[in-house]
């Protein structure tokens, strides 16, 4: 598999104060351009970019349908990620509303995070994606582990990936059968955009504009390409994810350009947080008003009644 643009290494170097005295911490630097990425302790063990690819390659060795599809960096290499296709596809209501699955492995080189594997869904009809809520897959692998230990822990984390994706498919199909009355659509929109965590009415012009955009996407129903899902909870969920991936604006940080800020926001920032919050809020409200079965970890993160 090709390392693509991530063909550089991380070096841990001693740091010094203005007087030339060595500090009790180290810095992480890119080998190709010497850019400083972060401050770490002496116990910090570097996870090189190539290790992320090797973790995916270990899966590909077991299943040839697992393939590298993309890789990238954020904030000058402070965070990097690779994506692999997974051999699991969901056909919502068996109407051709296809959802493909991917594995994304990311890590931070600035000392603020661990190696994290995440299972992602990608709806082909409008190319909007989201993180699959899972029980044991979304975890972190410590930098302090050896390469072999990381492979073992990665294998353990992904051992139940098929079942987790099957669960997500089952819940998604249930959402596609729940037709939402206007009152419930309003309740979900209000919960996401017009209330804080204490259920106080709080909003802004920006949030109101986002709410209007989401409702417009919902009413359009992807040009009604699949009429069976119109006005359903599945359609509303995908209206939010489509808005995030195609319409939402993200604040540019540091030396980022628009495209880099968008990638960061969608995969790791405000867009990803919004998608997860929306999913949990929809599950909470739908479960309260309709008969659906969801696993306990799909209720994690929802507001208490």
C-alpha positions, 0 to 999 in steps of 0.5 A, spaced: 500 500 500 502 506 498 503 511 504 501 517 499 503 524 502 505 521 509 512 519 507 515 522 512 517 520 519 516 523 526 523 525 530 523 526 538 528 531 540 531 534 546 528 542 547 532 547 550 531 554 554 533 560 551 540 559 556 541 553 552 539 548 558 536 542 556 529 542 558 525 535 562 521 535 555 522 533 548 519 536 542 516 532 536 518 534 529 517 532 522 523 529 518 522 532 512 521 540 513 523 540 521 516 543 523 515 543 530 509 539 532 508 538 539 511 537 546 512 530 549 515 527 555 520 522 555 516 516 556 512 518 549 513 513 544 512 515 537 507 512 532 510 513 525 505 514 519 507 507 516 504 504 523 497 506 521 498 503 514 501 497 517 495 496 522 490 496 515 495 492 512 494 487 517 486 487 516 487 486 508 492 480 509 486 477 512 481 480 507 483 482 500 477 486 500 480 491 505 483 496 501 487 503 502 482 509 499 485 515 502 490 518 507 491 525 510 494 530 515 491 536 519 495 542 522 501 541 518 502 534 520 500 534 528 494 529 526 494 524 521 489 519 518 488 513 513 482 510 511 481 503 508 474 500 505 471 495 509 467 489 506 460 491 509 455 494 505 448 496 508 442 497 503 437 501 506 430 498 506 433 494 500 431 500 495 438 501 493 440 506 498 447 504 499 451 505 505 458 503 505 463 502 511 470 504 512 475 504 517 479 510 519 485 510 523 488 516 526 493 519 531 496 525 533 503 527 533 503 533 538 502 529 544 495 530 545 492 524 543 492 516 542 491 512 536 484 511 534 480 506 530 473 509 528 468 505 523 465 510 518 459 510 514 458 513 507 451 514 504 453 513 496 446 517 494 449 524 496 456 522 499 455 524 506 458 520 512 458 519 519 461 515 525 458 508 526 456 508 534 460 502 536 461 499 543 468 497 543 471 499 536 472 506 538 477 506 543 484 508 543 491 505 543 496 508 547 503 511 544 507 507 549 505 500 547 510 496 542 508 495 535 506 488 536 502 490 542 498 495 538 497 490 532 494 485 538 490 491 541 487 493 534 485 486 532 481 485 539 478 492 538 476 490 531 474 483 532 467 484 533 466 489 527 461 485 523 456 485 528 457 492 530 456 494 523 450 489 522 447 493 528 448 499 525 444 497 519 439 494 523 438 501 527 438 505 520 433 500 517 428 501 523 429 509 522 427 508 515 421 505 517 419 511 522 415 516 519 416 523 523 410 527 524 412 535 523 411 535 531 417 530 532 421 534 526 420 540 530 422 537 537 429 534 534 431 541 530 429 544 537 433 540 541 439 540 536 439 548 535 435 551 540 436 548 546 442 547 551 444 541 555 439 544 560 434 544 555 434 552 556 432 555 550 438 558 547 440 559 539 443 564 535 443 567 528 448 562 525 444 556 528 437 558 525 440 558 518 443 551 519 436 549 522 433 552 515 438 549 511 437 542 514 430 542 513 430 544 506 435 538 505 430 534 508 424 537 504 428 535 498 429 528 500 435 527 495 430 529 489 426 524 491 430 519 488 428 514 494 421 516 495 420 510 500 424 514 505 421 521 505 419 524 511 422 518 515 427 519 521 433 516 516 432 522 512 432 527 517 439 524 520 442 524 513 439 531 512 444 533 518 450 529 515 449 532 508 449 539 511 455 538 515 459 535 509 457 539 503 454 546 506 457 547 513 462 552 514 468 551 518 473 556 522 480 556 519 485 555 524 493 556 524 496 555 517 490 551 514 486 553 508 479 552 506 479 545 504 484 543 510 479 546 515 473 542 512 477 536 513 478 537 520 471 540 521 468 534 518 472 528 521 474 531 528 471 537 529 465 541 530 462 537 524 463 530 527 460 533 534 454 535 530 453 528 527 454 524 533 449 529 537 444 529 532 444 521 531 443 520 539 438 526 539 434 522 534 435 515 537 432 518 544 426 522 541 424 516 536 425 511 542 421 515 546 415 516 541 416 509 537 417 502 538 424 501 536 430 496 539 437 499 539 443 497 543 444 500 550 451 504 547 446 507 542 443 511 548 450 514 550 451 521 550 443 523 550 440 528 554 437 526 560 429 527 561 
